[in-house]
Structures are given as structure tokens and as C-alpha cells.
Amino acid sequence: MAMTEKGSSCPVRPVVLLFDGECAMCGGIAGFVRKRDRSETFAFQSLRTEEGRRLLEALGIEKDDCDTFVMIRGGKYWLKSDAALQVMRELGRGWSLLYTAKIVPKRVRDFFYDRIAERRYKWFGRVAAETACTLPTNGKVKQSTVKEGARK
């Protein structure tokens, strides 16, 4: 479902990224984003934590769905390939050029996203439970960050 951007041009902070904290690839991507997030726009949360599950539930997403990637900003959210492309757009600089992949139909992008998600543990491994989601956050994710069911 596509919706247009509403509101001011000033970005809402934090932008919350929900990712699979047990997936080595997902944690690597979160680290990649954090390293390039010069304006400290992003906050990170594992889908497997109590807070992550609470956020999924507030959005109306199955709270046990750890095969997804979610970006939340200003009460709106993006899933899977839309979330990944939106993150690149938010990072700015040269990374925002990757947003042009949005011209590829969502169905096609998400098909490839789902194939990678299905094989991510086999290809990249799983992080041990005791070290999962050790990525520091930019602060506590507030309930006001999420409005129920406000999908982008």
C-alpha cells in the first residue's frame, strides 16, 4: 500500500529500525546503518525483545514475525524492501541514490527480500542468544513513536 508523505519536511527523530537481533546479517546491516548515521537519526530495536514485540503489536504486525525489517518514523512504518530503501534515503549522501530501486515493483523487490530472509541463517549465521542484539541504541524507544496501524 503506497501513501504519500504528509507533514513537515523536518525528519521525525528517532527513526526506529526493528530487525532480527539473532541474525548475523541483520545485525551487520544495523551496524552499517549506525556507522553512517552521522545525525543520529536512527534508534535500533530487535524484533525479538519485549520492546520490539510491543512495537510490532502496536503496528498490527504479527509479533512473532522475525523475517521482516521495519522502519518507523512519525507514526508511519515501512516493511521489508520498502524499509530498506527508505533507510538508504534517510542516510542521505550517495546512499540515497539506492532509493531509485523503488521503480522496481514492490512485489518483485519483496520476492527477493523474502528469498534472502528465508536463507539468512544458512548463509550468514545466527548470533548466539547471549550476544544477540548488543548493538547500542540512541535511547529508549517511546510509545509515542508508534501510532497503531499507521502504515506508510
Buried (B, 14 or more C-beta within 10 A) or exposed (E): EEEEEEEEEEEBBBBBBBBBBBBBBBBEBBEEBBEBBEEEBBBBBBBBBEBBBBBBEBBEBEBEEBBBBBBBBBBBBBBBBBBBBBBBBBBEEEBEEBBEEBEEEBEEBBEEBBEEBEEBBEEBEBBEEEEBBEBEBBEEBEEEBBBEEBBB
